[in-house]
Amino acid sequence: MGESGLKVVFYNGTVIVENAGQTVAVGKQSGKLYCMDFDLKHQRSDRAMVTGQVEQQVGLWHLRYGHLGNDNLLKLAKKNIVSGMQIDDAGHERLLCKACISESSRTSSIGKSQ
């Protein structure tokens, strides 16, 4: 969030996300996690909005499951293994996680032992 210019403040069991001085999201601490609800503020076409929501859902579940790959997230959703996971094939290929890309470029494959 910091790279996108958003300001994130954690204080006394609450997290506040601001963009240019405007509060865009608020969350409460639940255990070691913060639960947040986001509201789409920009007007878009219905198709663009649905695509954006799918991408947000995939990104959210990707982070929740410790950067689990897109194909495995889709398997979890299709088999109804996770309660509340509502993603489908649309948009899941487009998810690009900067942390995953960075990590995969730093690690090298391990060759077979001789």
HUTASUL-V565304 format. One record per pair of residues at least 4 apart in sequence whose C-alpha atoms are under 8 Angstrom apart, sorted by the first residue. I is the first residue (numbers start at 1). J is the second residue. Records with the same first field share a line. If there is no record, write none. Layout:
I=J + J
//
This chain:
1=5 + 6 + 7 + 8
2=6 + 7 + 8
5=19
6=17 + 18 + 19 + 20
7=17 + 18 + 19
8=15 + 16 + 17 + 18
9=15 + 16 + 17
10=14 + 15 + 16
11=15
13=28 + 29
14=26 + 27 + 28 + 29 + 34
15=26 + 27 + 28 + 29 + 34
16=23 + 24 + 25 + 26 + 27
17=23 + 24 + 25 + 26
18=22 + 23 + 24 + 25
19=23 + 24
24=38 + 39
25=36 + 37 + 38 + 39
26=36 + 37
27=34 + 35 + 36 + 37
28=34 + 35 + 36
29=33 + 34 + 35
30=34 + 35
44=48 + 49
45=49
46=50
47=51
48=52
49=53
50=54
51=55 + 90 + 91
52=56
53=57
54=58 + 87 + 88 + 90 + 91 + 92
55=59 + 91 + 92 + 94 + 95
56=60
57=61 + 86 + 87
58=62 + 70 + 73 + 87 + 92 + 95
59=63 + 95 + 97
60=64
61=65 + 73 + 85
62=66 + 67 + 68 + 69 + 70 + 73
63=67 + 68
67=100
68=72 + 73
69=73
70=74 + 92 + 93 + 95
71=75
72=76
73=77
74=78 + 87 + 88 + 89 + 92
75=79
76=80 + 81 + 82
77=81 + 82 + 85 + 86 + 87 + 88
78=88
80=85
88=92
89=93
91=95
96=100 + 101
97=101
98=102
99=103
100=104
101=105
102=106
103=107
104=108
//
